[in-house]
């Protein structure tokens, strides 16, 4: 690594003579463009199949998006086919414009235009990387060459739209990629050249998307750059200024809101913020922030739980419990003082409304959860929709049981199975019963009859005697009594060796072990947790053991985990 220069520095301020945006207030929502199906989808561990994309597209239309970027049709046949399916199946609602993305290469532009045939009300979105980091380091191009690439690409868009009979019917969006890392005067010059190449336009039909492709600056810098651009770009009456922010520093919502104050009119992002690295701007958060301030977001968020279910199913990624508005715990209070204040606030809403001249003013709840299809929760409701975090919280705070984090998904799955089967909510007593049945009292092939340590053989040297112990276990395996012995650096380790080295038993890997005392007195029981991996397929299974003797608690936990692994294997073989 070159140590001549500092590794990180504060970005230079934007050369604004006067910052005007800071004195402005937002009074209306921007034009929203969802990029869930393109930018969001490309960053998923398992990208959506066509059926999931179609269900997602319908959700976006139901929420109220009028502009939806649906694919990169030249990138794959699947993406191309999805656009054709929307168009040929007449699945695009009236008033909704789909958008498709392309790079500035002739074969890609031609293919992109082919995807749009038969659909007038669309947007073709082309991008060119303009930052010095990209243009000079990645592609080895000068500023003049980058401008030529953008202009030549725009000419090709015009050419193929004319050939397809779509000229004048398809809007054009151009993105100088990494706008916030690009020299501003160069970017203005480039965007002027693109606009002059495109020619006169209606404002809604020529879009300059100025993206914060990687968040490297303070939020107000993005706003300063937008204001600088707007003040120096001469075709504002024929151009819509759009922004697209990623969340690398966790400030995408703040920076986007500031850019709207600075002159941006259109916002690209994703519901729940899916996208590369830490994701795109979360439109649900920004939209509901506006809603909470009395501004109509022009999007329907009255059933956030439904939105979450559809997106989790499509993406395979769970929403974090603490996610603003959408998280399972967003409107849950655990603290007794918070619960008391909220209860009093709800009981005295009329008084608070009169005092503050507001329809909603409740301690700790900045919006009415009912407006989002949610409700205030005094404690976690345990049901089929409950997350593993909520279940773990109840075990920890009501019963003093602290399972390892890697065990949480297994506990959550067991609770969900029970709730689905019985179609009910679970109280704490039911939850602890499920935990005990699934992880403590799981009977199976292994059964411990007696456990004891044995004296070491006199042939062991002194070092071995100080670091190793021997154990003897009387067990039953499938009803057959047997005795096994093992040596290890502790009782559990010795037991593991005893079982693994015995013929006709079970081969496994000890993955995880932890233990904790239940209570504070000297006679308190110990609770141990053991995770084992089945060697045949690497599947992980957890068990818990409870006993006055901490060694036996660990061995009981091991036997429970082994029983679960073997029973699961036999069920698969049946």
VEXKE-63960 format. One line per 4 residues: their letters; for each residue z, y negated, x of C-alpha. Coordinates in nm, 4 decimals. Example, Ala and Ser with C-alpha at 12.3 -4.5 7.8 and 13.67 -1.06 7.14 Angstrom:
% residues 2
AS> 0.7800:0.4500:1.2300  0.7140:0.1060:1.3670
***
This chain:
% residues 574
XXXX> 0.0000:0.0000:0.0000  -0.0896:-0.3481:0.1247  0.2361:-0.5394:0.1799  0.0685:-0.8691:0.2737
XXXX> 0.1036:-1.0021:-0.0813  0.3846:-0.9783:-0.3356  0.3382:-0.6816:-0.5675  0.3886:-0.8861:-0.8848
XXXX> 0.3671:-1.2598:-0.9508  0.4095:-1.4896:-1.2494  0.0675:-1.5528:-1.4112  -0.0615:-1.9066:-1.3750
XXXX> -0.0248:-2.1382:-1.6717  -0.3307:-2.2147:-1.8817  -0.4737:-2.5634:-1.8058  -0.4216:-2.7197:-2.1479
XXXX> -0.3945:-3.0981:-2.1474  -0.1840:-3.0747:-2.4614  -0.0539:-2.7675:-2.6399  -0.1147:-2.8349:-3.0102
XXXX> -0.0560:-2.4889:-3.1541  0.3194:-2.5004:-3.0995  0.3574:-2.7529:-3.3839  0.1585:-2.5532:-3.6364
XXXX> 0.2907:-2.3201:-3.9064  0.1163:-2.0161:-4.0513  0.0496:-2.0556:-4.4218  -0.1951:-1.7738:-4.4898
XXXX> -0.2880:-1.4294:-4.3694  -0.5787:-1.3777:-4.1293  -0.8783:-1.1564:-4.1910  -0.7577:-0.8103:-4.0965
XXXX> -0.9727:-0.5506:-3.9204  -0.8299:-0.2014:-3.8851  -0.9271:-0.0177:-3.5663  -0.7175:0.2904:-3.6532
XXXX> -1.0201:0.5190:-3.6768  -1.1749:0.4076:-3.3483  -0.9359:0.2535:-3.0942  -0.6385:0.4276:-3.2504
XXXX> -0.8113:0.7627:-3.2857  -0.9479:0.7737:-2.9300  -0.5922:0.7537:-2.7939  -0.4495:1.0454:-2.9945
XXXX> -0.3550:1.3653:-2.8067  -0.5596:1.5472:-3.0732  -0.8208:1.3127:-3.2223  -0.8682:1.3367:-3.5977
XXXX> -1.1217:1.5767:-3.7438  -1.3709:1.4389:-4.0025  -1.1528:1.5353:-4.3010  -0.8470:1.3600:-4.1608
XXXX> -1.0565:1.0546:-4.0737  -1.1899:1.0432:-4.4292  -0.8399:1.0633:-4.5780  -0.7293:0.7889:-4.3373
XXXX> -1.0316:0.5745:-4.4311  -0.9406:0.6030:-4.7984  -0.5826:0.4994:-4.7170  -0.7062:0.1906:-4.5311
XXXX> -0.9233:0.0948:-4.8284  -0.6311:0.1474:-5.0679  -0.4062:-0.0713:-4.8515  -0.6654:-0.3460:-4.8834
XXXX> -0.8553:-0.3705:-4.5541  -1.1934:-0.5398:-4.5969  -1.3065:-0.4696:-4.2409  -1.2605:-0.1247:-4.0821
XXXX> -1.3937:-0.0184:-3.7422  -1.4789:0.3459:-3.8044  -1.6303:0.4883:-3.4874  -1.8235:0.4706:-3.1614
XXXX> -2.1347:0.6442:-3.3019  -2.3178:0.6750:-2.9703  -2.0199:0.8458:-2.8060  -2.0406:1.1752:-2.9958
XXXX> -2.2276:1.3524:-3.2727  -1.9048:1.3733:-3.4721  -1.8651:0.9940:-3.4652  -2.2301:0.9432:-3.5613
XXXX> -2.2018:1.1953:-3.8445  -1.8873:1.0299:-3.9785  -2.0673:0.6959:-4.0180  -2.3584:0.8686:-4.1885
XXXX> -2.1194:1.0539:-4.4189  -1.9590:0.7267:-4.5301  -2.2982:0.5647:-4.5918  -2.4890:0.8552:-4.7455
XXXX> -2.1924:0.9632:-4.9552  -2.1498:0.6059:-5.0837  -1.7849:0.6237:-4.9816  -1.7553:0.2592:-4.8717
XXXX> -1.5995:0.0500:-5.1516  -1.7686:-0.2706:-5.2559  -1.6457:-0.5605:-5.0456  -1.5503:-0.3427:-4.7471
XXXX> -1.7418:-0.3857:-4.4204  -1.7382:-0.0966:-4.1772  -1.7722:-0.1772:-3.8079  -1.9121:0.0350:-3.5241
XXXX> -1.8653:-0.0143:-3.1503  -2.1136:0.0094:-2.8645  -2.1442:-0.0765:-2.4982  -2.4303:-0.2983:-2.3799
XXXX> -2.6718:-0.0192:-2.2897  -3.0069:0.0238:-2.4610  -2.9822:0.3914:-2.5545  -2.6316:0.3385:-2.6954
XXXX> -2.7336:0.0294:-2.8933  -3.0360:0.2086:-3.0391  -2.8217:0.5050:-3.1459  -2.5606:0.2719:-3.2968
XXXX> -2.8183:0.0921:-3.5102  -2.9521:0.4303:-3.6281  -2.6034:0.5125:-3.7558  -2.6030:0.1998:-3.9766
XXXX> -2.9344:0.2565:-4.1536  -2.9078:0.2159:-4.5274  -2.5937:0.0031:-4.5217  -2.6294:-0.3751:-4.5233
XXXX> -2.2692:-0.4962:-4.5285  -2.1608:-0.3825:-4.1806  -2.0578:-0.5155:-3.8393  -2.2094:-0.4084:-3.5084
XXXX> -1.9547:-0.4656:-3.2313  -2.0698:-0.4797:-2.8674  -1.8444:-0.5350:-2.5675  -1.8844:-0.6197:-2.1999
XXXX> -1.6027:-0.6175:-1.9433  -1.5667:-0.9754:-1.8138  -1.2526:-0.9848:-1.5984  -1.3024:-1.0039:-1.2224
XXXX> -1.0964:-0.6857:-1.1925  -1.3532:-0.5000:-1.4012  -1.6767:-0.6809:-1.3260  -1.6297:-0.7109:-0.9498
XXXX> -1.4026:-0.4194:-0.8596  -1.5073:-0.1538:-1.1135  -1.8754:-0.2439:-1.1677  -1.9570:-0.4588:-0.8637
XXXX> -2.1221:-0.7401:-1.0622  -2.1252:-1.1169:-1.0208  -2.0534:-1.3616:-1.3044  -2.4276:-1.4263:-1.3460
XXXX> -2.4954:-1.0534:-1.3707  -2.2224:-1.0122:-1.6339  -2.3704:-1.2946:-1.8419  -2.7153:-1.1349:-1.8109
XXXX> -2.5722:-0.8006:-1.9254  -2.4156:-0.9617:-2.2347  -2.7292:-1.1600:-2.3190  -2.9655:-0.8657:-2.2615
XXXX> -2.7413:-0.6433:-2.4736  -2.7442:-0.9000:-2.7548  -3.1254:-0.9185:-2.7385  -3.1410:-0.5397:-2.7725
XXXX> -2.9088:-0.5516:-3.0736  -3.1437:-0.8038:-3.2358  -3.4502:-0.5958:-3.1473  -3.3205:-0.2707:-3.2960
XXXX> -3.1727:-0.4385:-3.6039  -3.5157:-0.5908:-3.6735  -3.6886:-0.2570:-3.6243  -3.4440:-0.0955:-3.8675
XXXX> -3.4895:-0.3681:-4.1288  -3.1256:-0.4741:-4.0870  -3.1731:-0.8143:-3.9222  -2.9850:-1.0754:-4.1214
XXXX> -2.7899:-0.8058:-4.3048  -2.5568:-0.6848:-4.0277  -2.2870:-0.9070:-3.8767  -2.2462:-0.9193:-3.4988
XXXX> -1.9170:-0.8995:-3.3113  -1.9013:-0.9538:-2.9367  -1.5984:-0.8829:-2.7176  -1.5501:-1.0078:-2.3613
XXXX> -1.3242:-0.7170:-2.2677  -1.0030:-0.8153:-2.0842  -1.0362:-1.1732:-2.2083  -0.6801:-1.2551:-2.0984
XXXX> -0.7696:-1.1546:-1.7395  -1.0984:-1.3486:-1.7425  -1.1632:-1.6958:-1.5993  -1.1615:-1.9125:-1.9105
XXXX> -1.4497:-2.1446:-1.8224  -1.6648:-1.8461:-1.7306  -1.5736:-1.6780:-2.0588  -1.6673:-1.9884:-2.2589
XXXX> -2.0015:-2.0036:-2.0746  -2.0690:-1.6344:-2.1421  -1.9803:-1.6550:-2.5113  -2.1990:-1.9655:-2.5533
XXXX> -2.4895:-1.7743:-2.4015  -2.4328:-1.4816:-2.6389  -2.4132:-1.7119:-2.9427  -2.7270:-1.9032:-2.8428
XXXX> -2.9087:-1.5733:-2.7976  -2.7987:-1.4584:-3.1439  -2.8948:-1.7872:-3.3045  -2.7617:-1.9714:-3.6112
XXXX> -2.5212:-1.7752:-3.8293  -2.2730:-1.7871:-4.1097  -1.9191:-1.8066:-3.9783  -1.8199:-1.4621:-4.1091
XXXX> -2.1299:-1.2985:-3.9592  -2.0768:-1.3944:-3.5943  -1.7425:-1.2828:-3.4523  -1.6078:-1.3423:-3.1030
XXXX> -1.3269:-1.0975:-3.0431  -1.1128:-1.2223:-2.7525  -0.8931:-0.9252:-2.6644  -0.5700:-0.8889:-2.4745
XXXX> -0.6942:-0.5508:-2.3536  -0.3921:-0.5102:-2.1269  -0.0794:-0.7144:-2.1921  0.0034:-0.8809:-1.8595
XXXX> 0.1152:-1.2263:-1.9755  0.3903:-1.3873:-2.1778  0.2971:-1.4068:-2.5480  0.2454:-1.7846:-2.5453
XXXX> -0.0148:-1.7526:-2.2671  -0.2458:-1.5631:-2.5033  -0.2106:-1.8466:-2.7553  -0.2783:-2.1059:-2.4858
XXXX> -0.5965:-1.9216:-2.3877  -0.7166:-1.9086:-2.7472  -0.6513:-2.2809:-2.7938  -0.8330:-2.3593:-2.4672
XXXX> -1.1289:-2.1481:-2.5754  -1.1469:-2.3039:-2.9233  -1.1364:-2.6565:-2.7754  -1.4200:-2.5848:-2.5299
XXXX> -1.6488:-2.3549:-2.7294  -1.9043:-2.5651:-2.9247  -1.9981:-2.3325:-3.2119  -1.6738:-2.2944:-3.4028
XXXX> -1.8371:-2.3808:-3.7359  -2.0616:-2.0730:-3.6996  -1.8100:-1.8374:-3.5339  -1.5017:-1.6409:-3.6365
XXXX> -1.2440:-1.6112:-3.3581  -1.0800:-1.2697:-3.3544  -0.7940:-1.1327:-3.1438  -0.7053:-0.7802:-3.0400
XXXX> -0.3757:-0.7272:-2.8583  -0.2326:-0.4213:-2.6903  0.1407:-0.3676:-2.6596  0.1951:-0.2905:-2.2903
XXXX> 0.4872:-0.5338:-2.2652  0.6058:-0.4847:-2.6231  0.4963:-0.8319:-2.7344  0.1745:-0.7644:-2.9275
XXXX> 0.3180:-0.8836:-3.2587  0.4571:-1.2048:-3.1097  0.1461:-1.2878:-2.9079  -0.0846:-1.2204:-3.2032
XXXX> 0.1180:-1.4439:-3.4334  0.1007:-1.7215:-3.1743  -0.2771:-1.6839:-3.1376  -0.3113:-1.7347:-3.5140
XXXX> -0.1257:-2.0632:-3.4728  -0.3649:-2.1478:-3.1875  -0.6846:-2.1009:-3.3874  -0.7560:-1.7287:-3.4219
XXXX> -0.8755:-1.6359:-3.7709  -0.9127:-1.2589:-3.7562  -0.6834:-0.9847:-3.6241  -0.7667:-0.6339:-3.5060
XXXX> -0.4986:-0.3678:-3.4871  -0.3680:-0.0422:-3.6299  -0.1165:0.0572:-3.8928  0.1936:0.1727:-3.7016
XXXX> 0.0327:0.0563:-3.3766  -0.1562:0.3641:-3.2545  -0.3780:0.3090:-2.9526  -0.4108:0.3504:-2.5772
XXXX> -0.0912:0.3555:-2.3691  0.1758:0.1779:-2.5774  -0.0714:0.1108:-2.8559  -0.2475:-0.1683:-3.0394
XXXX> -0.0898:-0.4456:-3.2411  0.0934:-0.2914:-3.5368  -0.0647:-0.4560:-3.8409  0.2043:-0.3177:-4.0706
XXXX> 0.4741:-0.5059:-3.8776  0.2817:-0.8337:-3.8548  0.1736:-0.8148:-4.2192  0.5256:-0.7520:-4.3426
XXXX> 0.6643:-1.0224:-4.1150  0.4353:-1.2654:-4.2995  0.5437:-1.1132:-4.6312  0.9117:-1.1654:-4.5412
XXXX> 0.8364:-1.5365:-4.4907  0.6727:-1.5817:-4.8270  0.3089:-1.5456:-4.7087  0.0892:-1.3005:-4.8981
XXXX> -0.0443:-1.0607:-4.6300  -0.3372:-0.9605:-4.8558  -0.2495:-0.5986:-4.7816  -0.0587:-0.3620:-5.0110
XXXX> 0.2548:-0.2297:-4.8418  0.4388:-0.1439:-5.1636  0.4543:0.2279:-5.0728  0.5291:0.2438:-4.7011
XXXX> 0.6599:0.6053:-4.7194  0.3171:0.7174:-4.8458  0.1432:0.5288:-4.5639  0.3729:0.6951:-4.3117
XXXX> 0.3112:1.0436:-4.4521  -0.0669:1.0082:-4.4413  -0.0700:0.8657:-4.0881  0.1775:1.1184:-3.9475
XXXX> -0.0306:1.4010:-4.0940  -0.3542:1.2578:-3.9552  -0.2266:1.1680:-3.6077  0.0345:1.4367:-3.5458
XXXX> 0.2701:1.1647:-3.4170  0.6004:1.0965:-3.5886  0.7088:0.7413:-3.6634  1.0152:0.6414:-3.4647
XXXX> 1.3320:0.6258:-3.6740  1.3914:0.2642:-3.5680  1.0372:0.1421:-3.6303  1.0527:-0.1909:-3.8193
XXXX> 0.9926:-0.1386:-4.1917  0.8494:0.2153:-4.1581  1.1234:0.3925:-3.9607  1.3507:0.6314:-4.1439
XXXX> 1.6559:0.4323:-4.0353  1.5070:0.0830:-4.0829  1.7189:0.0195:-4.3923  2.0141:0.2429:-4.3086
XXXX> 2.3585:0.1193:-4.2137  2.6018:0.3470:-4.0306  2.8653:0.0921:-3.9354  3.1430:0.0621:-4.1894
XXXX> 3.1519:-0.3169:-4.1582  2.7752:-0.3384:-4.2127  2.7986:-0.1083:-4.5127  3.0761:-0.3211:-4.6605
XXXX> 2.8849:-0.6478:-4.6094  2.5659:-0.5053:-4.7602  2.7541:-0.3633:-5.0590  2.9145:-0.7015:-5.1274
XXXX> 2.5797:-0.8760:-5.0818  2.4093:-0.6447:-5.3310  2.6937:-0.6864:-5.5773  2.6668:-1.0662:-5.5544
XXXX> 2.2906:-1.1188:-5.5393  2.2883:-1.3722:-5.8212  2.5464:-1.5853:-5.6450  2.3614:-1.5707:-5.3121
XXXX> 2.0273:-1.6477:-5.4775  2.1697:-1.9548:-5.6418  2.3390:-2.0676:-5.3218  2.0309:-2.0301:-5.0981
XXXX> 1.7632:-2.0887:-5.3657  1.6015:-1.7572:-5.2694  1.5257:-1.4438:-5.4655  1.6575:-1.2215:-5.1841
XXXX> 1.9434:-1.2976:-4.9468  2.1506:-0.9939:-4.8469  2.3486:-0.9367:-4.5243  2.1626:-0.7258:-4.2661
XXXX> 1.8569:-0.6680:-4.4899  1.5889:-0.9311:-4.4279  1.3595:-0.7874:-4.6967  1.4252:-0.5925:-5.0139
XXXX> 1.3527:-0.2285:-4.9246  1.2327:-0.1737:-5.2822  0.9342:-0.4023:-5.2137  0.8183:-0.1440:-4.9594
XXXX> 0.8932:0.1629:-5.1694  1.2146:0.2148:-4.9726  1.5843:0.1866:-5.0521  1.8975:0.0855:-4.8675
XXXX> 2.0799:0.3912:-4.7367  2.4541:0.3835:-4.6873  2.4283:0.7042:-4.4872  2.1386:0.9266:-4.3932
XXXX> 1.9988:1.1189:-4.6875  1.9294:1.4697:-4.5655  1.6279:1.6175:-4.7435  1.2830:1.7579:-4.6709
XXXX> 1.1725:1.4169:-4.5378  1.4697:1.3714:-4.3060  1.4006:1.3347:-3.9362  1.5697:1.5296:-3.6615
XXXX> 1.7438:1.2109:-3.5427  1.9199:1.1627:-3.8746  2.0304:1.5255:-3.8906  2.1658:1.5072:-3.5356
XXXX> 2.3506:1.1866:-3.6208  2.5408:1.3560:-3.9048  2.6309:1.6555:-3.6880  2.7542:1.4260:-3.4128
XXXX> 2.9426:1.1686:-3.6171  3.0799:1.3787:-3.8997  3.1468:1.7086:-3.7211  3.1694:1.6245:-3.3505
XXXX> 2.8791:1.8578:-3.2708  2.6508:1.7212:-2.9978  2.3490:1.9509:-2.9535  2.1213:1.8855:-2.6549
XXXX> 1.8293:1.6590:-2.7417  1.5764:1.9368:-2.6824  1.7499:2.1366:-2.9589  1.7144:1.8567:-3.2183
XXXX> 1.3633:1.9581:-3.3363  1.4831:2.3155:-3.4013  1.7797:2.1951:-3.6067  1.5582:1.9482:-3.7942
XXXX> 1.3081:2.2242:-3.8744  1.5821:2.4533:-4.0089  1.7169:2.1768:-4.2325  1.3678:2.0908:-4.3547
XXXX> 1.2964:2.4554:-4.4418  1.6143:2.4719:-4.6476  1.5469:2.1408:-4.8221  1.1874:2.2421:-4.9012
XXXX> 1.2956:2.5786:-5.0367  1.5767:2.4400:-5.2546  1.4116:2.1032:-5.3354  1.7348:1.9141:-5.2948
XXXX> 1.9188:1.6609:-5.0845  2.1868:1.7965:-4.8553  2.5383:1.6669:-4.8086  2.7352:1.7103:-4.4885
XXXX> 2.8920:2.0396:-4.5964  2.5528:2.1905:-4.6667  2.4215:2.0639:-4.3344  2.6997:2.2258:-4.1328
XXXX> 2.6513:2.5487:-4.3249  2.2815:2.5547:-4.2343  2.3690:2.4861:-3.8704  2.6215:2.7695:-3.8606
XXXX> 2.3925:3.0172:-4.0380  2.0905:2.9374:-3.8233  2.2428:2.8869:-3.4802  2.5985:3.0244:-3.4675
XXXX> 2.6132:3.3293:-3.6924  2.2633:3.4665:-3.6415  2.3068:3.8434:-3.6190  2.0444:4.0689:-3.4677
XXXX> 1.9891:4.3455:-3.2110  2.2500:4.2083:-2.9665  2.6180:4.2222:-3.0571  2.9035:4.1473:-2.8178
XXXX> 3.2000:4.3827:-2.8428  3.3976:4.2938:-2.5313  3.3587:4.0680:-2.2321  3.5615:4.0726:-1.9116
XXXX> 3.5463:3.9687:-1.5529  3.5905:4.2451:-1.2923  3.7302:4.2388:-0.9400  3.4674:4.2068:-0.6726
XXXX> 3.3909:4.5006:-0.4493  3.5672:4.4942:-0.1170  3.2307:4.5233:0.0584  3.1400:4.1640:-0.0427
XXXX> 3.1989:3.9113:0.2300  3.4292:3.6149:0.1862  3.1504:3.3690:0.1064  3.0203:3.5943:-0.1719
XXXX> 3.3693:3.6335:-0.3097  3.4127:3.2583:-0.3323  3.0782:3.1869:-0.5010  2.9925:3.4904:-0.7165
XXXX> 3.1661:3.6683:-1.0017  3.1103:4.0036:-1.1682  3.1242:4.0635:-1.5423  3.1356:4.3737:-1.7586
XXXX> 3.0190:4.3610:-2.1199  3.0527:4.6149:-2.3960  2.7638:4.5477:-2.6308  2.5558:4.7046:-2.8992
XXXX> 2.1785:4.6804:-2.8950  2.0094:4.7891:-3.2159  2.3320:4.9685:-3.3060  2.3500:5.1626:-2.9791
XXXX> 2.6711:5.1074:-2.7785  2.6286:5.0390:-2.4084  2.8007:4.8804:-2.1141  2.6238:4.6405:-1.8791
XXXX> 2.7356:4.4715:-1.5608  2.6051:4.1704:-1.3746  2.6787:3.9237:-1.0993  2.6111:3.5505:-1.0921
XXXX> 2.7509:3.2133:-1.0003  2.9341:3.1951:-1.3323  3.0065:3.4065:-1.6413  2.6884:3.3059:-1.8190
XXXX> 2.4730:3.3535:-1.5102  2.6280:3.6969:-1.4546  2.5663:3.7923:-1.8171  2.2028:3.6829:-1.7919
XXXX> 2.1557:3.9039:-1.4861  2.3305:4.1925:-1.6598  2.0921:4.1842:-1.9555  1.7711:4.1122:-1.7640
XXXX> 1.8386:4.3862:-1.5103  1.9178:4.6494:-1.7714  1.6273:4.8705:-1.8713  1.4935:4.8639:-2.2277
XXXX> 1.6719:4.5413:-2.3202  1.4929:4.2036:-2.3131  1.3235:3.9902:-2.0474  1.3740:3.6147:-2.0766
XXXX> 1.4347:3.2906:-1.8881  1.7515:3.0849:-1.9293  1.6116:2.7395:-2.0098  1.9090:2.5251:-2.1103
XXXX> 2.2888:2.5396:-2.1246  2.5499:2.2883:-2.2276  2.9002:2.3046:-2.3683  3.1526:2.0760:-2.5295
XXXX> 3.5107:2.1016:-2.6536  3.5632:2.0543:-3.0269  3.8705:1.8374:-3.0584  4.1144:1.6998:-2.8021
XXXX> 4.4130:1.9357:-2.7966  4.4640:2.2199:-2.5528  4.3843:2.4855:-2.8147  4.0578:2.3288:-2.9252
XXXX> 3.7569:2.5551:-2.9609  3.4576:2.5264:-2.7308  3.1012:2.4991:-2.8594  2.8207:2.6061:-2.6270
XXXX> 2.4433:2.5712:-2.6599  2.1937:2.7994:-2.4881  1.8156:2.7866:-2.4861  1.6069:3.0830:-2.3721
XXXX> 1.2350:3.1265:-2.3220  1.0683:3.4502:-2.4201  0.8638:3.5651:-2.1218  0.5830:3.7133:-2.3285
XXXX> 0.4693:3.3780:-2.4719  0.7048:3.1134:-2.3266  0.8439:3.0332:-2.6755  1.1815:2.8557:-2.6745
XXXX> 1.4805:2.9585:-2.8884  1.8258:2.8042:-2.9202  2.1612:2.9499:-3.0091  2.5154:2.8125:-3.0343
XXXX> 2.8461:2.9863:-2.9774  3.1969:2.8896:-3.0850  3.5134:3.0417:-2.9303  3.8563:2.9498:-2.7929
XXXX> 3.7368:3.0829:-2.4569  3.4631:2.8629:-2.3123  3.3065:3.1564:-2.1250  3.2757:3.3634:-2.4409
XXXX> 3.1382:3.0660:-2.6332  2.8513:3.0499:-2.3831  2.7831:3.4244:-2.4045  2.7889:3.4168:-2.7853
XXXX> 2.5391:3.1296:-2.7746  2.3190:3.3336:-2.5412  2.3291:3.6357:-2.7735  2.2391:3.4206:-3.0739
XXXX> 1.9396:3.2731:-2.8898  1.8264:3.6215:-2.7815  1.8626:3.7545:-3.1359  1.6453:3.4728:-3.2680
XXXX> 1.3810:3.5400:-3.0013  1.3708:3.9156:-3.0671  1.3732:3.8874:-3.4466  1.0906:3.6346:-3.4303
XXXX> 0.8897:3.8642:-3.2033  0.9413:4.1633:-3.4313  0.8430:3.9598:-3.7345  0.5184:3.8627:-3.5624
XX> 0.4476:4.2253:-3.4743  0.5214:4.3506:-3.8269
***
